[in-house]
Amino acid sequence: MTNQPKIPEHNTPPEKTEERPRIDSEKILGGASTVEIEHAGQRYLLRVTRENKLILTK
C-alpha cells in the first residue's frame, strides 16, 4: 500500500459565489478576441480560443 500525498488545506474558506464580483467577458473584451491586462507591473494576455474558451497567459 502506498501513501497518497496529503493535499494541503486552505487557511481561509473560499468566498461564496454570491459575494464575488461578476463581469461579463464581453465587457472586458469589448468585441476583441484578445486584450492586454496589467497587473502588479506585469502584462498578461487574455484571449478567446476557437472553442470559445478563455486563456490568460503572461
C-alpha distance matrix in Angstrom:
0.0 3.8 6.7 9.4 12.8 15.1 18.1 21.3 23.6 27.2 29.8 32.4 32.2 33.0 36.6 37.7 38.9 42.4 42.7 42.0 45.0 45.1 47.1 47.8 46.9 50.4 51.8 49.7 50.3 53.9 54.0 52.6 49.4 48.5 49.2 48.7 47.3 47.9 45.5 45.7 47.8 45.4 46.3 44.0 44.6 43.9 44.4 44.3 42.7 44.2 41.6 43.1 40.0 40.4 39.0 39.6 39.6 40.8
3.8 0.0 3.8 6.3 9.5 12.2 15.2 18.3 21.0 24.5 27.2 29.9 29.9 30.6 34.2 35.6 36.7 40.3 40.4 39.5 42.4 42.5 44.5 45.2 44.2 47.8 49.0 46.8 47.4 51.1 51.3 49.7 46.6 45.5 46.1 45.4 44.0 44.5 42.0 42.1 44.2 41.8 42.8 40.5 41.3 40.8 41.4 41.5 40.0 41.7 39.3 40.7 37.5 37.6 36.1 36.4 36.3 37.3
6.7 3.8 0.0 3.8 6.4 8.7 12.0 14.9 17.5 21.1 23.6 26.4 26.6 27.5 31.3 32.7 34.1 37.7 37.6 36.7 39.8 40.2 42.2 43.2 42.4 46.1 47.0 44.8 45.7 49.4 49.8 48.3 45.3 44.0 44.4 43.6 41.9 42.2 39.6 39.5 41.7 39.6 40.8 38.6 39.7 39.1 40.1 40.3 39.2 41.1 38.7 39.7 36.4 36.2 34.7 34.7 34.7 35.6
9.4 6.3 3.8 0.0 3.8 6.2 8.9 12.2 14.9 18.3 21.2 23.7 23.7 24.3 28.0 29.4 30.6 34.2 34.2 33.2 36.2 36.5 38.5 39.5 38.6 42.3 43.3 41.1 42.0 45.6 46.0 44.6 41.7 40.5 40.8 40.1 38.4 38.9 36.3 36.5 38.7 36.6 37.6 35.3 36.3 35.5 36.5 36.7 35.6 37.6 35.2 36.1 32.7 32.5 31.1 31.2 31.3 32.4
12.8 9.5 6.4 3.8 0.0 3.8 6.4 9.2 12.4 15.6 18.4 21.1 21.5 22.2 25.9 27.8 29.1 32.7 32.2 31.2 34.0 34.5 36.5 37.7 36.8 40.5 41.3 38.9 40.0 43.6 44.3 42.7 39.9 38.4 38.5 37.5 35.7 35.9 33.2 33.1 35.4 33.4 34.6 32.5 33.8 33.3 34.6 35.1 34.3 36.6 34.4 35.0 31.5 30.9 29.2 28.9 28.9 29.6
15.1 12.2 8.7 6.2 3.8 0.0 3.8 6.2 9.0 12.5 15.1 17.8 18.3 19.3 23.1 25.0 26.6 30.1 29.5 28.8 31.8 32.7 34.9 36.4 35.8 39.6 40.1 37.9 39.3 42.8 43.7 42.4 39.8 38.3 38.1 37.1 35.0 35.1 32.2 32.0 34.7 32.9 34.3 32.3 33.7 33.0 34.5 35.1 34.7 37.1 34.8 35.0 31.5 30.7 29.2 28.8 29.1 29.8
18.1 15.2 12.0 8.9 6.4 3.8 0.0 3.8 6.4 9.5 12.6 14.9 15.2 15.8 19.6 21.5 23.1 26.6 26.0 25.1 28.1 28.9 31.1 32.6 32.1 35.9 36.4 34.2 35.6 39.2 40.2 39.0 36.5 34.9 34.7 33.8 31.6 31.8 28.9 28.9 31.7 29.9 31.2 29.1 30.5 29.7 31.2 31.8 31.6 34.2 31.8 31.8 28.2 27.3 26.0 25.5 26.0 26.8
21.3 18.3 14.9 12.2 9.2 6.2 3.8 0.0 3.8 6.6 9.3 12.0 13.0 14.2 17.9 20.3 22.2 25.5 24.4 23.6 26.7 27.9 30.3 32.2 31.8 35.6 35.7 33.5 35.2 38.7 40.0 38.8 36.6 34.8 34.1 33.0 30.4 30.3 27.1 26.8 29.7 28.3 30.0 28.2 30.0 29.4 31.4 32.3 32.5 35.3 33.2 32.8 29.1 27.7 26.3 25.3 25.8 26.2
23.6 21.0 17.5 14.9 12.4 9.0 6.4 3.8 0.0 3.8 6.4 8.9 9.6 11.3 15.0 17.3 19.6 22.7 21.6 21.2 24.5 26.0 28.7 30.8 30.9 34.7 34.5 32.6 34.7 38.0 39.5 38.6 36.7 35.0 34.1 33.1 30.4 30.2 27.0 26.8 30.0 28.9 30.5 28.8 30.5 29.6 31.7 32.4 32.9 35.8 33.5 32.8 29.1 27.7 26.8 25.8 26.8 27.3
27.2 24.5 21.1 18.3 15.6 12.5 9.5 6.6 3.8 0.0 3.8 5.5 6.9 8.5 12.0 14.8 17.2 20.0 18.5 18.1 21.3 23.1 25.8 28.2 28.4 32.2 31.7 29.8 32.1 35.3 37.1 36.3 34.6 32.8 31.6 30.5 27.6 27.3 24.0 23.8 27.2 26.3 28.0 26.4 28.4 27.4 29.8 30.7 31.6 34.7 32.5 31.4 27.8 26.1 25.2 23.9 25.1 25.4
29.8 27.2 23.6 21.2 18.4 15.1 12.6 9.3 6.4 3.8 0.0 3.8 6.7 9.4 12.3 15.3 18.2 20.6 18.5 18.6 21.8 24.1 26.9 29.7 30.2 33.8 33.0 31.2 33.8 36.8 38.9 38.2 36.8 34.9 33.4 32.1 28.8 28.2 24.7 24.1 27.6 27.3 29.3 28.1 30.3 29.5 32.1 33.3 34.5 37.6 35.6 34.2 30.6 28.7 27.9 26.2 27.4 27.4
32.4 29.9 26.4 23.7 21.1 17.8 14.9 12.0 8.9 5.5 3.8 0.0 3.8 6.4 8.8 11.8 14.9 17.0 14.8 15.1 18.4 20.9 23.8 26.7 27.5 31.1 30.1 28.6 31.4 34.2 36.4 36.0 34.9 33.1 31.5 30.4 27.1 26.6 23.3 23.0 26.7 26.5 28.2 26.9 29.0 27.8 30.5 31.5 33.0 36.2 34.1 32.4 29.0 27.0 26.6 25.0 26.6 26.8
32.2 29.9 26.6 23.7 21.5 18.3 15.2 13.0 9.6 6.9 6.7 3.8 0.0 3.8 6.4 8.8 11.9 14.2 12.6 13.2 16.9 19.0 22.3 24.9 26.0 29.6 28.9 27.7 30.4 33.2 35.2 35.1 33.9 32.5 31.2 30.5 27.4 27.5 24.4 24.7 28.3 27.8 29.1 27.4 29.1 27.5 29.8 30.4 31.8 34.7 32.4 30.6 27.4 25.8 25.9 24.7 26.7 27.5
33.0 30.6 27.5 24.3 22.2 19.3 15.8 14.2 11.3 8.5 9.4 6.4 3.8 0.0 3.8 6.4 8.8 11.6 10.3 10.2 13.8 15.6 18.8 21.2 22.3 25.9 25.3 24.1 26.8 29.6 31.5 31.4 30.3 29.0 27.8 27.4 24.4 24.8 22.0 22.8 26.4 25.6 26.5 24.5 25.9 24.0 26.2 26.7 28.2 31.1 28.8 26.9 23.7 22.1 22.4 21.5 23.8 24.8
36.6 34.2 31.3 28.0 25.9 23.1 19.6 17.9 15.0 12.0 12.3 8.8 6.4 3.8 0.0 3.8 6.3 8.3 6.6 6.9 10.6 12.8 16.2 18.9 20.4 23.8 22.9 22.1 25.1 27.5 29.7 30.0 29.2 28.1 26.7 26.5 23.4 23.9 21.3 22.4 26.0 25.5 26.2 24.3 25.5 23.5 25.7 26.1 28.0 30.9 28.7 26.4 23.5 21.8 22.6 21.6 24.2 25.3
37.7 35.6 32.7 29.4 27.8 25.0 21.5 20.3 17.3 14.8 15.3 11.8 8.8 6.4 3.8 0.0 3.8 5.5 5.4 6.9 10.6 12.2 15.9 18.3 20.3 23.5 22.8 22.6 25.5 27.6 29.6 30.4 29.7 29.0 27.8 28.1 25.3 26.2 23.9 25.4 28.9 28.3 28.6 26.5 27.3 24.8 26.6 26.5 28.4 30.9 28.5 26.1 23.6 22.4 23.7 23.2 26.2 27.6
38.9 36.7 34.1 30.6 29.1 26.6 23.1 22.2 19.6 17.2 18.2 14.9 11.9 8.8 6.3 3.8 0.0 3.8 5.4 5.5 8.5 9.2 12.8 14.9 17.0 20.1 19.6 19.7 22.4 24.5 26.2 27.2 26.6 26.2 25.3 26.0 23.4 24.9 23.0 25.0 28.3 27.4 27.2 24.8 25.2 22.3 23.9 23.5 25.4 27.8 25.3 22.8 20.5 19.5 21.3 21.2 24.4 26.3
42.4 40.3 37.7 34.2 32.7 30.1 26.6 25.5 22.7 20.0 20.6 17.0 14.2 11.6 8.3 5.5 3.8 0.0 3.8 5.6 7.9 8.9 12.7 14.9 17.7 20.3 19.4 20.1 23.1 24.6 26.6 28.0 27.8 27.6 26.4 27.3 24.7 26.0 24.4 26.4 29.6 29.1 28.9 26.7 27.0 24.2 25.8 25.3 27.6 29.9 27.6 24.7 22.8 21.8 23.8 23.6 26.9 28.7
42.7 40.4 37.6 34.2 32.2 29.5 26.0 24.4 21.6 18.5 18.5 14.8 12.6 10.3 6.6 5.4 5.4 3.8 0.0 3.8 6.6 9.2 12.8 15.8 18.3 21.1 19.6 19.8 23.1 24.8 27.2 28.3 28.3 27.5 25.9 26.2 23.3 24.1 22.1 23.7 27.1 27.0 27.2 25.4 26.2 23.8 25.9 26.0 28.5 31.1 29.1 26.2 24.0 22.4 23.9 23.1 26.2 27.4
42.0 39.5 36.7 33.2 31.2 28.8 25.1 23.6 21.2 18.1 18.6 15.1 13.2 10.2 6.9 6.9 5.5 5.6 3.8 0.0 3.8 6.3 9.8 12.9 15.0 18.0 16.6 16.4 19.7 21.6 24.0 24.8 24.7 23.8 22.2 22.5 19.6 20.6 18.8 20.7 24.0 23.6 23.6 21.7 22.4 20.0 22.2 22.4 25.0 27.8 26.0 23.0 20.7 18.8 20.3 19.3 22.5 23.8
45.0 42.4 39.8 36.2 34.0 31.8 28.1 26.7 24.5 21.3 21.8 18.4 16.9 13.8 10.6 10.6 8.5 7.9 6.6 3.8 0.0 3.8 6.7 10.2 12.5 15.1 13.3 13.4 16.8 18.4 21.0 22.0 22.4 21.6 19.7 20.2 17.5 18.7 17.5 19.8 22.7 22.4 22.0 20.3 20.8 18.3 20.5 20.8 23.8 26.5 25.1 21.8 19.9 17.8 19.5 18.5 21.7 23.0
45.1 42.5 40.2 36.5 34.5 32.7 28.9 27.9 26.0 23.1 24.1 20.9 19.0 15.6 12.8 12.2 9.2 8.9 9.2 6.3 3.8 0.0 3.8 6.7 9.3 11.9 10.7 11.2 14.3 15.8 18.1 19.3 19.6 19.3 17.9 19.1 16.9 18.9 18.3 21.1 23.7 22.9 21.9 19.7 19.5 16.5 18.1 18.0 20.9 23.4 21.9 18.5 16.9 15.2 17.5 17.1 20.6 22.4
47.1 44.5 42.2 38.5 36.5 34.9 31.1 30.3 28.7 25.8 26.9 23.8 22.3 18.8 16.2 15.9 12.8 12.7 12.8 9.8 6.7 3.8 0.0 3.8 6.3 8.4 6.9 7.5 10.7 12.0 14.4 15.8 16.4 16.2 14.8 16.3 14.6 17.0 17.1 20.3 22.4 21.5 20.0 17.8 17.2 14.2 15.6 15.6 18.8 21.3 20.3 16.7 15.5 13.7 16.0 15.7 19.2 21.0
47.8 45.2 43.2 39.5 37.7 36.4 32.6 32.2 30.8 28.2 29.7 26.7 24.9 21.2 18.9 18.3 14.9 14.9 15.8 12.9 10.2 6.7 3.8 0.0 3.8 5.4 5.5 7.0 9.0 10.1 11.7 13.5 14.1 14.7 14.1 16.4 15.6 18.5 19.2 22.6 24.3 23.0 21.0 18.5 17.1 13.7 14.2 13.4 16.5 18.6 17.6 13.9 13.4 12.2 15.2 15.7 19.3 21.6
46.9 44.2 42.4 38.6 36.8 35.8 32.1 31.8 30.9 28.4 30.2 27.5 26.0 22.3 20.4 20.3 17.0 17.7 18.3 15.0 12.5 9.3 6.3 3.8 0.0 3.8 5.3 5.1 6.0 8.1 9.4 10.4 10.5 11.0 10.8 13.5 13.2 16.5 17.6 21.2 22.5 20.8 18.4 15.6 13.8 10.2 10.4 9.7 13.1 15.3 14.9 11.1 10.6 9.0 11.9 12.6 16.1 18.6
50.4 47.8 46.1 42.3 40.5 39.6 35.9 35.6 34.7 32.2 33.8 31.1 29.6 25.9 23.8 23.5 20.1 20.3 21.1 18.0 15.1 11.9 8.4 5.4 3.8 0.0 3.8 5.4 5.0 5.3 6.3 8.5 9.8 11.1 11.1 14.2 14.6 18.0 19.7 23.4 24.3 22.7 19.9 17.5 15.3 12.1 11.7 10.7 14.1 15.8 15.9 12.0 12.7 11.6 14.5 15.3 18.5 20.8
51.8 49.0 47.0 43.3 41.3 40.1 36.4 35.7 34.5 31.7 33.0 30.1 28.9 25.3 22.9 22.8 19.6 19.4 19.6 16.6 13.3 10.7 6.9 5.5 5.3 3.8 0.0 3.8 5.7 5.4 8.2 10.2 12.0 12.4 11.2 13.7 13.4 16.4 18.0 21.6 22.6 21.5 19.1 17.2 15.7 12.9 13.5 13.4 17.1 19.1 19.3 15.5 15.6 13.8 16.2 16.1 19.2 21.0
49.7 46.8 44.8 41.1 38.9 37.9 34.2 33.5 32.6 29.8 31.2 28.6 27.7 24.1 22.1 22.6 19.7 20.1 19.8 16.4 13.4 11.2 7.5 7.0 5.1 5.4 3.8 0.0 3.8 5.7 8.6 9.0 10.3 9.6 7.9 10.1 9.7 12.9 14.5 18.2 19.1 17.8 15.3 13.4 12.0 9.4 10.7 11.5 15.3 17.9 18.3 14.7 14.1 11.6 13.3 12.8 15.6 17.2
50.3 47.4 45.7 42.0 40.0 39.3 35.6 35.2 34.7 32.1 33.8 31.4 30.4 26.8 25.1 25.5 22.4 23.1 23.1 19.7 16.8 14.3 10.7 9.0 6.0 5.0 5.7 3.8 0.0 3.8 5.5 5.3 6.7 6.7 6.2 9.5 10.5 14.1 16.3 20.1 20.4 18.6 15.6 13.4 11.0 8.5 8.5 9.0 12.8 15.0 16.0 12.6 12.7 10.6 12.4 12.5 15.0 17.0
53.9 51.1 49.4 45.6 43.6 42.8 39.2 38.7 38.0 35.3 36.8 34.2 33.2 29.6 27.5 27.6 24.5 24.6 24.8 21.6 18.4 15.8 12.0 10.1 8.1 5.3 5.4 5.7 3.8 0.0 3.8 5.6 8.6 9.4 8.9 12.0 13.2 16.5 19.0 22.7 22.8 21.4 18.4 16.6 14.4 12.1 11.9 12.0 15.5 17.2 18.4 14.9 15.7 14.1 16.1 16.3 18.7 20.4
54.0 51.3 49.8 46.0 44.3 43.7 40.2 40.0 39.5 37.1 38.9 36.4 35.2 31.5 29.7 29.6 26.2 26.6 27.2 24.0 21.0 18.1 14.4 11.7 9.4 6.3 8.2 8.6 5.5 3.8 0.0 3.8 6.7 8.9 9.9 13.6 15.4 18.9 21.5 25.3 25.2 23.4 20.1 18.0 15.1 12.7 11.3 10.6 13.6 14.6 16.1 12.9 14.6 13.7 15.9 16.8 19.2 21.3
52.6 49.7 48.3 44.6 42.7 42.4 39.0 38.8 38.6 36.3 38.2 36.0 35.1 31.4 30.0 30.4 27.2 28.0 28.3 24.8 22.0 19.3 15.8 13.5 10.4 8.5 10.2 9.0 5.3 5.6 3.8 0.0 3.8 5.5 7.1 10.7 13.3 16.8 19.6 23.3 22.9 20.8 17.2 15.2 12.0 10.2 8.6 8.8 11.8 13.2 15.3 12.5 13.7 12.4 13.8 14.5 16.3 18.3
49.4 46.6 45.3 41.7 39.9 39.8 36.5 36.6 36.7 34.6 36.8 34.9 33.9 30.3 29.2 29.7 26.6 27.8 28.3 24.7 22.4 19.6 16.4 14.1 10.5 9.8 12.0 10.3 6.7 8.6 6.7 3.8 0.0 3.8 7.1 10.6 13.2 16.9 19.4 23.1 22.7 20.1 16.6 13.9 10.4 8.3 5.6 5.4 8.1 9.8 12.1 9.7 10.7 9.6 10.8 12.1 13.8 16.3
48.5 45.5 44.0 40.5 38.4 38.3 34.9 34.8 35.0 32.8 34.9 33.1 32.5 29.0 28.1 29.0 26.2 27.6 27.5 23.8 21.6 19.3 16.2 14.7 11.0 11.1 12.4 9.6 6.7 9.4 8.9 5.5 3.8 0.0 3.8 7.0 9.8 13.4 16.0 19.6 19.0 16.4 12.8 10.3 6.8 5.5 4.2 6.5 9.4 12.1 14.2 11.9 11.8 9.5 9.5 9.7 10.9 12.9
49.2 46.1 44.4 40.8 38.5 38.1 34.7 34.1 34.1 31.6 33.4 31.5 31.2 27.8 26.7 27.8 25.3 26.4 25.9 22.2 19.7 17.9 14.8 14.1 10.8 11.1 11.2 7.9 6.2 8.9 9.9 7.1 7.1 3.8 0.0 3.8 6.5 10.0 12.9 16.5 15.9 13.7 10.2 8.4 5.9 5.3 6.5 9.4 12.7 15.6 17.3 14.7 14.0 11.1 10.8 9.7 10.9 12.0
48.7 45.4 43.6 40.1 37.5 37.1 33.8 33.0 33.1 30.5 32.1 30.4 30.5 27.4 26.5 28.1 26.0 27.3 26.2 22.5 20.2 19.1 16.3 16.4 13.5 14.2 13.7 10.1 9.5 12.0 13.6 10.7 10.6 7.0 3.8 0.0 3.8 6.7 9.9 13.2 12.3 10.1 6.6 5.6 4.7 6.3 8.8 12.3 15.2 18.4 20.0 17.7 16.4 13.0 11.8 9.5 9.7 9.7
47.3 44.0 41.9 38.4 35.7 35.0 31.6 30.4 30.4 27.6 28.8 27.1 27.4 24.4 23.4 25.3 23.4 24.7 23.3 19.6 17.5 16.9 14.6 15.6 13.2 14.6 13.4 9.7 10.5 13.2 15.4 13.3 13.2 9.8 6.5 3.8 0.0 3.8 6.4 10.1 10.0 8.2 5.7 5.0 6.2 7.2 10.6 13.9 17.0 20.5 21.5 18.9 17.1 13.4 12.2 9.3 9.9 9.5
47.9 44.5 42.2 38.9 35.9 35.1 31.8 30.3 30.2 27.3 28.2 26.6 27.5 24.8 23.9 26.2 24.9 26.0 24.1 20.6 18.7 18.9 17.0 18.5 16.5 18.0 16.4 12.9 14.1 16.5 18.9 16.8 16.9 13.4 10.0 6.7 3.8 0.0 3.8 6.8 6.3 5.6 4.6 6.2 8.9 10.6 14.2 17.6 20.5 24.0 25.0 22.6 20.6 16.8 15.2 11.8 11.7 10.0
45.5 42.0 39.6 36.3 33.2 32.2 28.9 27.1 27.0 24.0 24.7 23.3 24.4 22.0 21.3 23.9 23.0 24.4 22.1 18.8 17.5 18.3 17.1 19.2 17.6 19.7 18.0 14.5 16.3 19.0 21.5 19.6 19.4 16.0 12.9 9.9 6.4 3.8 0.0 3.8 5.5 5.3 6.4 7.6 10.8 12.2 16.0 19.2 21.9 25.6 26.2 23.8 21.3 17.5 15.8 12.1 12.1 10.2
45.7 42.1 39.5 36.5 33.1 32.0 28.9 26.8 26.8 23.8 24.1 23.0 24.7 22.8 22.4 25.4 25.0 26.4 23.7 20.7 19.8 21.1 20.3 22.6 21.2 23.4 21.6 18.2 20.1 22.7 25.3 23.3 23.1 19.6 16.5 13.2 10.1 6.8 3.8 0.0 3.8 5.5 8.4 10.4 14.0 15.8 19.5 22.8 25.3 29.1 29.6 27.4 24.7 20.9 18.9 15.2 14.6 12.1
47.8 44.2 41.7 38.7 35.4 34.7 31.7 29.7 30.0 27.2 27.6 26.7 28.3 26.4 26.0 28.9 28.3 29.6 27.1 24.0 22.7 23.7 22.4 24.3 22.5 24.3 22.6 19.1 20.4 22.8 25.2 22.9 22.7 19.0 15.9 12.3 10.0 6.3 5.5 3.8 0.0 3.8 6.8 9.9 13.4 15.9 19.5 23.0 25.5 29.1 30.1 28.0 25.6 21.8 19.6 15.8 14.6 11.6
45.4 41.8 39.6 36.6 33.4 32.9 29.9 28.3 28.9 26.3 27.3 26.5 27.8 25.6 25.5 28.3 27.4 29.1 27.0 23.6 22.4 22.9 21.5 23.0 20.8 22.7 21.5 17.8 18.6 21.4 23.4 20.8 20.1 16.4 13.7 10.1 8.2 5.6 5.3 5.5 3.8 0.0 3.8 6.6 10.2 13.0 16.4 20.0 22.2 25.8 26.8 25.1 22.6 18.8 16.3 12.6 10.9 7.8
46.3 42.8 40.8 37.6 34.6 34.3 31.2 30.0 30.5 28.0 29.3 28.2 29.1 26.5 26.2 28.6 27.2 28.9 27.2 23.6 22.0 21.9 20.0 21.0 18.4 19.9 19.1 15.3 15.6 18.4 20.1 17.2 16.6 12.8 10.2 6.6 5.7 4.6 6.4 8.4 6.8 3.8 0.0 3.8 6.9 10.0 13.2 16.9 19.1 22.7 24.0 22.2 20.0 16.4 13.9 10.5 8.9 6.4
44.0 40.5 38.6 35.3 32.5 32.3 29.1 28.2 28.8 26.4 28.1 26.9 27.4 24.5 24.3 26.5 24.8 26.7 25.4 21.7 20.3 19.7 17.8 18.5 15.6 17.5 17.2 13.4 13.4 16.6 18.0 15.2 13.9 10.3 8.4 5.6 5.0 6.2 7.6 10.4 9.9 6.6 3.8 0.0 3.8 6.6 9.8 13.5 15.6 19.3 20.4 18.6 16.3 12.6 10.1 6.7 5.6 4.5
44.6 41.3 39.7 36.3 33.8 33.7 30.5 30.0 30.5 28.4 30.3 29.0 29.1 25.9 25.5 27.3 25.2 27.0 26.2 22.4 20.8 19.5 17.2 17.1 13.8 15.3 15.7 12.0 11.0 14.4 15.1 12.0 10.4 6.8 5.9 4.7 6.2 8.9 10.8 14.0 13.4 10.2 6.9 3.8 0.0 3.8 6.3 10.1 12.2 15.8 17.2 15.5 13.6 10.2 8.0 5.6 5.3 6.3
43.9 40.8 39.1 35.5 33.3 33.0 29.7 29.4 29.6 27.4 29.5 27.8 27.5 24.0 23.5 24.8 22.3 24.2 23.8 20.0 18.3 16.5 14.2 13.7 10.2 12.1 12.9 9.4 8.5 12.1 12.7 10.2 8.3 5.5 5.3 6.3 7.2 10.6 12.2 15.8 15.9 13.0 10.0 6.6 3.8 0.0 3.8 7.1 9.9 13.5 14.4 12.2 10.3 6.8 5.7 4.5 6.6 9.0
44.4 41.4 40.1 36.5 34.6 34.5 31.2 31.4 31.7 29.8 32.1 30.5 29.8 26.2 25.7 26.6 23.9 25.8 25.9 22.2 20.5 18.1 15.6 14.2 10.4 11.7 13.5 10.7 8.5 11.9 11.3 8.6 5.6 4.2 6.5 8.8 10.6 14.2 16.0 19.5 19.5 16.4 13.2 9.8 6.3 3.8 0.0 3.8 6.4 9.9 11.3 9.3 8.2 5.7 5.4 6.6 8.5 11.4
44.3 41.5 40.3 36.7 35.1 35.1 31.8 32.3 32.4 30.7 33.3 31.5 30.4 26.7 26.1 26.5 23.5 25.3 26.0 22.4 20.8 18.0 15.6 13.4 9.7 10.7 13.4 11.5 9.0 12.0 10.6 8.8 5.4 6.5 9.4 12.3 13.9 17.6 19.2 22.8 23.0 20.0 16.9 13.5 10.1 7.1 3.8 0.0 3.8 6.8 7.9 5.6 5.5 4.8 6.5 9.1 11.5 14.8
42.7 40.0 39.2 35.6 34.3 34.7 31.6 32.5 32.9 31.6 34.5 33.0 31.8 28.2 28.0 28.4 25.4 27.6 28.5 25.0 23.8 20.9 18.8 16.5 13.1 14.1 17.1 15.3 12.8 15.5 13.6 11.8 8.1 9.4 12.7 15.2 17.0 20.5 21.9 25.3 25.5 22.2 19.1 15.6 12.2 9.9 6.4 3.8 0.0 3.8 5.2 5.0 5.3 6.3 7.3 10.7 12.4 16.0
44.2 41.7 41.1 37.6 36.6 37.1 34.2 35.3 35.8 34.7 37.6 36.2 34.7 31.1 30.9 30.9 27.8 29.9 31.1 27.8 26.5 23.4 21.3 18.6 15.3 15.8 19.1 17.9 15.0 17.2 14.6 13.2 9.8 12.1 15.6 18.4 20.5 24.0 25.6 29.1 29.1 25.8 22.7 19.3 15.8 13.5 9.9 6.8 3.8 0.0 3.8 5.3 7.4 9.7 11.0 14.5 16.1 19.6
41.6 39.3 38.7 35.2 34.4 34.8 31.8 33.2 33.5 32.5 35.6 34.1 32.4 28.8 28.7 28.5 25.3 27.6 29.1 26.0 25.1 21.9 20.3 17.6 14.9 15.9 19.3 18.3 16.0 18.4 16.1 15.3 12.1 14.2 17.3 20.0 21.5 25.0 26.2 29.6 30.1 26.8 24.0 20.4 17.2 14.4 11.3 7.9 5.2 3.8 0.0 3.8 5.6 9.0 11.0 14.7 16.8 20.5
43.1 40.7 39.7 36.1 35.0 35.0 31.8 32.8 32.8 31.4 34.2 32.4 30.6 26.9 26.4 26.1 22.8 24.7 26.2 23.0 21.8 18.5 16.7 13.9 11.1 12.0 15.5 14.7 12.6 14.9 12.9 12.5 9.7 11.9 14.7 17.7 18.9 22.6 23.8 27.4 28.0 25.1 22.2 18.6 15.5 12.2 9.3 5.6 5.0 5.3 3.8 0.0 3.8 6.8 9.7 13.2 15.9 19.5
40.0 37.5 36.4 32.7 31.5 31.5 28.2 29.1 29.1 27.8 30.6 29.0 27.4 23.7 23.5 23.6 20.5 22.8 24.0 20.7 19.9 16.9 15.5 13.4 10.6 12.7 15.6 14.1 12.7 15.7 14.6 13.7 10.7 11.8 14.0 16.4 17.1 20.6 21.3 24.7 25.6 22.6 20.0 16.3 13.6 10.3 8.2 5.5 5.3 7.4 5.6 3.8 0.0 3.8 6.7 10.2 13.1 16.8
40.4 37.6 36.2 32.5 30.9 30.7 27.3 27.7 27.7 26.1 28.7 27.0 25.8 22.1 21.8 22.4 19.5 21.8 22.4 18.8 17.8 15.2 13.7 12.2 9.0 11.6 13.8 11.6 10.6 14.1 13.7 12.4 9.6 9.5 11.1 13.0 13.4 16.8 17.5 20.9 21.8 18.8 16.4 12.6 10.2 6.8 5.7 4.8 6.3 9.7 9.0 6.8 3.8 0.0 3.8 6.7 10.0 13.5
39.0 36.1 34.7 31.1 29.2 29.2 26.0 26.3 26.8 25.2 27.9 26.6 25.9 22.4 22.6 23.7 21.3 23.8 23.9 20.3 19.5 17.5 16.0 15.2 11.9 14.5 16.2 13.3 12.4 16.1 15.9 13.8 10.8 9.5 10.8 11.8 12.2 15.2 15.8 18.9 19.6 16.3 13.9 10.1 8.0 5.7 5.4 6.5 7.3 11.0 11.0 9.7 6.7 3.8 0.0 3.8 6.4 10.1
39.6 36.4 34.7 31.2 28.9 28.8 25.5 25.3 25.8 23.9 26.2 25.0 24.7 21.5 21.6 23.2 21.2 23.6 23.1 19.3 18.5 17.1 15.7 15.7 12.6 15.3 16.1 12.8 12.5 16.3 16.8 14.5 12.1 9.7 9.7 9.5 9.3 11.8 12.1 15.2 15.8 12.6 10.5 6.7 5.6 4.5 6.6 9.1 10.7 14.5 14.7 13.2 10.2 6.7 3.8 0.0 3.8 7.0
39.6 36.3 34.7 31.3 28.9 29.1 26.0 25.8 26.8 25.1 27.4 26.6 26.7 23.8 24.2 26.2 24.4 26.9 26.2 22.5 21.7 20.6 19.2 19.3 16.1 18.5 19.2 15.6 15.0 18.7 19.2 16.3 13.8 10.9 10.9 9.7 9.9 11.7 12.1 14.6 14.6 10.9 8.9 5.6 5.3 6.6 8.5 11.5 12.4 16.1 16.8 15.9 13.1 10.0 6.4 3.8 0.0 3.8
40.8 37.3 35.6 32.4 29.6 29.8 26.8 26.2 27.3 25.4 27.4 26.8 27.5 24.8 25.3 27.6 26.3 28.7 27.4 23.8 23.0 22.4 21.0 21.6 18.6 20.8 21.0 17.2 17.0 20.4 21.3 18.3 16.3 12.9 12.0 9.7 9.5 10.0 10.2 12.1 11.6 7.8 6.4 4.5 6.3 9.0 11.4 14.8 16.0 19.6 20.5 19.5 16.8 13.5 10.1 7.0 3.8 0.0
